[in-house]
């Protein structure tokens, strides 16, 4: 399509996109591995950070607050560089994939901790008191009564965190992780058509996030029984 001498068809080469799609999709498994593994680490660490953040013990509360503040206040890209390029200086070396998984896990944990803390705090304190009156142990109360209800509340914001992690895995390309965006950059540099390739990879990330949204709806229905 041509408008006042400008060729809009030059913005997206359909033939190049179709021919490059199989190569670009080779990076999809790595994107999913880094995203899911990073989110898994974040969920576990984030819960403990949330509990520590709300603890009455200073030795737990202060370190948790500092950790959350640091991770939320520093760029993810800088943290990836520290893990992959900085730590070898002191004798600690990770593969690019391991550095990405650890980086996204530690970073997402800070955001997840705040989501978990808010969700836990939204549960009526009377439920804690009732469980205590029944002489129910703390961890049993947390597991059987509090967490199921808090999980329902936390699902939407946690889904947003997961979507952010999936999209942020594109940053792992700078430390040579062979994920979607890194594969896209290879073709873009080889074919001298960055616009087509970047539009293509955007169209790949989009349905992934749609599927995550569908998963969110199913989880919300599942946990609605705890209302």
QUINORTA-V419900 format. One record per helix or strand. SS is the DSSP state (alpha for helix, beta for strand). FROM is the first residue (numbers start at 1). TO is the last residue. Records with the same first field share a line. If there is no record, write none. Layout:
SS->FROM-TO + FROM-TO
This chain:
beta->2-3 + 6-7
alpha->8-11 + 14-25 + 28-53 + 58-72 + 76-90 + 96-121 + 125-133 + 138-175 + 180-191 + 194-226
